[in-house]
Amino acid sequence: MFNSTSNKPTVLKVAVTATFIAALAASPLAIAQEHEHGAEAGASKEVTGEVIDMMCYVDHNAVGEKHGQSCGAKCIRSGGPVGIASE
């Protein structure tokens, strides 16, 4: 007696869901259009400093020749993140 056989709420849910998915799928394309590289993006630059492994540097500020030849070299060879500490 009070049951409605109308599909309007279901159709509305499907339409809103489809619109949301379409907007979500198109958003990376819109963001990519806004991104521009500067003129100097590919320019080379000379940097001076000490090559360090970032894990030890961030954890306990480990720098220097003694650390670099033992732990630092091992961490870098193992694929750890690398940085350059300038003076």
C-alpha positions as CSV (number, residue, x, y, z in Angstrom):
1,M,0.0,0.0,0.0
2,F,2.8,2.5,0.9
3,N,5.4,0.9,-1.4
4,S,6.5,3.1,-4.2
5,T,7.5,1.6,-7.5
6,S,9.1,4.8,-8.8
7,N,12.8,4.5,-9.7
8,K,13.5,8.2,-9.5
9,P,15.6,8.0,-6.3
10,T,17.7,5.2,-7.8
11,V,18.1,7.0,-11.2
12,L,19.1,10.1,-9.3
13,K,21.8,8.2,-7.3
14,V,23.2,6.7,-10.5
15,A,23.3,10.1,-12.3
16,V,25.1,11.7,-9.3
17,T,27.5,8.8,-9.0
18,A,28.3,8.9,-12.8
19,T,28.8,12.6,-12.7
20,F,31.2,12.4,-9.8
21,I,33.2,9.6,-11.4
22,A,33.4,11.5,-14.7
23,A,34.7,14.6,-12.8
24,L,37.1,12.6,-10.8
25,A,38.5,11.0,-14.0
26,A,38.8,14.3,-15.8
27,S,40.5,16.2,-12.9
28,P,44.1,15.0,-13.6
29,L,43.8,16.2,-17.2
30,A,42.7,19.7,-16.0
31,I,45.6,19.8,-13.5
32,A,48.1,18.7,-16.1
33,Q,47.0,21.6,-18.4
34,E,47.8,24.1,-15.7
35,H,51.3,22.8,-15.0
36,E,54.1,24.7,-16.8
37,H,57.8,24.2,-16.7
38,G,60.1,27.2,-16.3
39,A,62.6,28.1,-19.0
40,E,65.4,26.9,-16.7
41,A,63.9,23.5,-15.9
42,G,66.5,21.6,-17.9
43,A,69.5,23.9,-17.2
44,S,72.5,22.4,-15.6
45,K,73.9,23.8,-12.4
46,E,77.1,23.2,-10.4
47,V,76.6,22.3,-6.8
48,T,79.3,22.0,-4.2
49,G,79.1,20.2,-0.9
50,E,79.3,16.8,0.7
51,V,77.4,13.8,-0.6
52,I,75.4,12.4,2.3
53,D,73.0,9.6,2.9
54,M,69.8,11.2,4.1
55,M,68.7,8.5,6.5
56,C,71.7,8.9,8.8
57,Y,71.8,12.7,8.3
58,V,68.2,13.2,9.4
59,D,68.3,10.6,12.1
60,H,71.6,11.6,13.9
61,N,73.2,14.4,11.7
62,A,75.9,12.0,10.5
63,V,78.3,13.7,8.2
64,G,82.0,13.7,7.5
65,E,84.6,11.5,5.9
66,K,84.6,8.9,8.7
67,H,80.8,8.3,8.4
68,G,80.8,8.6,4.6
69,Q,83.3,5.8,4.0
70,S,81.7,3.3,6.3
71,C,78.0,3.6,6.9
72,G,77.2,6.3,4.4
73,A,78.6,4.4,1.4
74,K,76.8,1.2,2.5
75,C,73.5,3.0,2.8
76,I,73.8,4.7,-0.5
77,R,74.8,1.5,-2.3
78,S,71.7,-0.1,-0.7
79,G,69.5,2.5,-2.4
80,G,69.0,4.9,0.4
81,P,68.1,8.5,-0.4
82,V,71.1,10.8,-1.2
83,G,71.5,14.5,-0.6
84,I,74.2,17.2,-0.7
85,A,75.1,19.1,2.4
86,S,76.6,22.5,1.5
87,E,78.8,24.4,3.8
